[in-house]
């Protein structure tokens, strides 16, 4: 589930701010 969500986000273009959010999300999941 998490992997699919991350992959979907990666597929879509994101700005720097969103990139930081993704990193934070990964840390939370981890």
Secondary structure, DSSP 4 states (H G I P E B T S, - for coil): -HHHHHHHHHHS---HHHHHHHHHHHHHH-
